[in-house]
Amino acid sequence: MSRDPYTYVTVSIDSDEAPRVGVSFYTPGLRVSAGVLDSGRPYLDVSSKTADVSISTTGAGAVTSTDLEIARQIFTAAARYLADCERLHADQLATPDLSGRSDRRAQATGTAA
């Protein structure tokens, strides 16, 4: 079953803990950008029509060694996500459906695989 795209945002507030915000994007309508502000601070933004997530340096200050480690973790996770998406997409195109066709793009165009 396929669901419509959506963005899911939660806010959890417990009396004994700091509030926690969760953002989950399940939409192809994402925009991702990165750069350096005029102040010299780097940033990474992920946003949809309904939510934004911005990542930058600790305390909006100079880049620390911890900021570098977090940036490396983001890079590694994004590379893994890309590799997984490419592999799964290739698997989906190669997996025959009930009609016996192996190329779903051919199904969409009505051509034989």
Order of alpha helices (4+ residues) and beta strands (2+ residues): beta-beta-beta-beta-beta-alpha-alpha
